[in-house]
Structures are given as structure tokens and as C-alpha cells.
Amino acid sequence: QNNIVLLFSYLIRFLLFVVEMFASLTVSIWICLYYFLLVKRGHAYHEERVKRIINGKPLKSSNTYRTTYFVQLKNVWNCLTNQFDHNLKDCEQKHWCSGALVHEEFVLTACHCISYTVFYSGNYTPKTTTSFPDIPRDPWSSHGQPYRSWSYPFHRQYEISLTKVKGYHPLYNSMAIFAGSANTSEMTQRRHAAAFYPHSLCSKRREEMYMGDPQEIIYPIEYDVGLIKTCYPFKTGSAVTVAPIHPTYNLERDLKIALTQKKVCLYSGWGEKLDTGEKLGGKRTLPDILQHEWRHIDCSSECTFGLRCVICSKHHGQTVTYPTFGDSGLPVVCDGKVVGIHNSGGAYYTLNLTYSLDFPLACARKYLAPSFLADLVKLKDKIFHYIDGKPVTYKNRLKRDVDHDYIGMNEYSSSPQLFFSHTYVIVFLMLPNFYSWSI
């Protein structure tokens, strides 16, 4: 009887062991299925997504990601055709910056792209007016900090002063706007710049950093945003569109959501890229096709370098990519909407880290208001087109094909000076050929 009980107990233990093993196996199978069907699949997608973020790739078409509002800013000179034909195909061309078409007659770009003085002399340093001690707090009141002497980690002392950036006439830097394609050789529309409107708070910041001897002086730009008025409107359609921007009253709310959620945003430009096979710091060339990458935006203080009203992006990975020379002014696009304008970027090669500094449109809501742009449209451009001593006007240019759809321009007696600097008056006598790039 004892043997029967002992045998029965062994049988019970064996059955429990089998049940336990079956349960463990079942759980293991479910875990494996979950891992391979869900986790692994999601991880593979994540790896693909990250690869797309850190490796800039060319856009095959402007319809890709709907970048039909992206424009290229170029210096053009040595043109052969009449300057009023706006052909520009036979001109010498040099890529300068990127931008976004925010109105048929206005391009939004970085302030430093339109504040340099003379193209022919090679002087690209922004000219400035007299110094002023501070700027008003930006509309995005929760962001930024007042300027003063302050301590930074490692006991570095900064003395900060601001100098207002001055805009000059487009004639000085031979600016032209190209649009209509992601390929620079297939741009369908071209316009000369008629006027520059840098933001009134666009300022060159002088930082004197004391770390013993010697001292380092840095010159970043504050409120690095500005508008370019075209000589006549772009014709919008399938190839050229106006940039999608949140209503101005929602810009601040939507930007805070994007920063809180660390949205992954599109960066695209015609700036320099490394040649194939080149290592970081190697030979760079300007691409023919619009390049793009994906980055998440942030607002951490260590990334904004103490600048007011700045959003930033930090990334690291196997391949270092970041906006570089020629990408200034490119629109930062989150969820299909433009939320900022790119100002500058760089890399810490030893840390395998890149960063991008961008101006958020939430800091320039009134500057981008439709009513304000409408006022700018009414402003009369400074006359600098002359033929035989007579100024060229839109009235006597309507005979040309490019102006058939243009209604005309009304004069505006007063200038809304609050949000832009445009206080100069320049009149030039146009010389043939040499100045044929002008409007």
C-alpha cells in the first residue's frame, strides 16, 4: 500500500512537471512570437527610420514630402540676356542660401542670408548699426533669458553685447530666387530680389569669453530671420506652392506640442555635402538635387547656447550629417507644417554629435501675419531700373510675357517699421551687361 501511495505521488509530481513544462513552453512560445512579430518588426522599422534620419538623401522630386515651396537663393552675375527677361539661365550662378515661399511675393529665410553687403568685393560680414544693450522679451514669453554678464559651467565668464544688423539693397549682393524643382538645373521659375526686410530684432551678438588667456570672441546672430520681396510674384501651381504654416494664433501652441513630443522633422537644403568616400572634414561639393534628413527638435539650454528664441536639434549615429554652409534659411517642417527657419549647424566630431540651431516661427507671429505681408506688398520698391534716364515701372513692363498676370502695385505712404528695418533709399543708374543681373 505504501508503494502504491509512493508511486501515485511520483505520478502526480510527474504530471505537475509535465504541466509546468508545457506552461513554460507555451509562455516561451508566446514570448518568442511576440518578440519576432512585434518587437523585432518594430525594431527593424526603428532601425530603418533612424537610418533615414542620420543619412541625408536626395529628393527625387519637389512633390516628395511636398517641398514645392522650397526655394534656392543664388548670386547671379555676368548675364547675357536682357535683365528684364528674367531668364537667368545664361548667368553665372552661385548657391547662397535656402528659403521658403510664404507668399507669392515673399520668401522667408535667415537674416544673415540677406544682411551681407557687397557680392563683388567678397564682403559677406553683416554690417551693423550702433550698439544697444538689450532687446525686448520675445513673444514666446516662456523662452529665452535676458542678456547680462553670466557664469557658465567651468567658470567661463561671458560679456554679451548686441549690435543691430542692417539690411542693404539686393543690388549689392545680386540675389535671385529659383523655384519649381528639387533639381537646380530644372528650376521653372526665377525672380530677382526687389527688397530685403530683416527682422527688426535681428542682431549680431558679441560674446567675449574669458577662460584665462586668450579670450574667445563669438558672433552668433539673434532673431536670425528675414523676408525677401520678389521683383514680381511667383505663379503658384503644381510645381510652386506657398509654404504650409499654422495659423499665427496657433504657432506657439503647436510649437510647444512639437517640442514636448520631440517631433521628428524634415530638414532639406542645397547646402554642401561630402563627396562620396570622403571622411568628415574632407572635400565638399554643392549638390544638384535637394538633400534631406530627419531630426528631432529640442529646446534644452545646453543646445541653444544661450540664444533667445531658438529651437535646436542634436543627433549622433554611425554617419554624421547636419545642415551646413548653404543650408541657412531652409524651412524646418514638422508634421507637414513649417515651424522654423534654419540658422546654423555644426558637429563635434570626437563626440560623434551634430547640432542644428533654428529660429521658431512662434517668435515672429506678427511678422508673418497676413495683414503685415499685405502692407509690405503695398510698399513701393526703390527705383533702381533705368533706361536712358527714365525709371522702368510695372506699367511699361506689362507688355512682357512674364508680367501678363500682374495687376500692378499701389503706393503705400507709411512704412510699418515695427517689425523690419528698411530705412534706406538707394537709386542706381543701371549699366548694361555688368549689372544685368539686377531687376
Order of alpha helices (4+ residues) and beta strands (2+ residues): alpha-alpha-beta-beta-beta-beta-beta-beta-beta-beta-beta-beta-beta-beta-beta-alpha-beta-beta-beta-beta-alpha-beta-beta-beta-beta-alpha-beta-beta
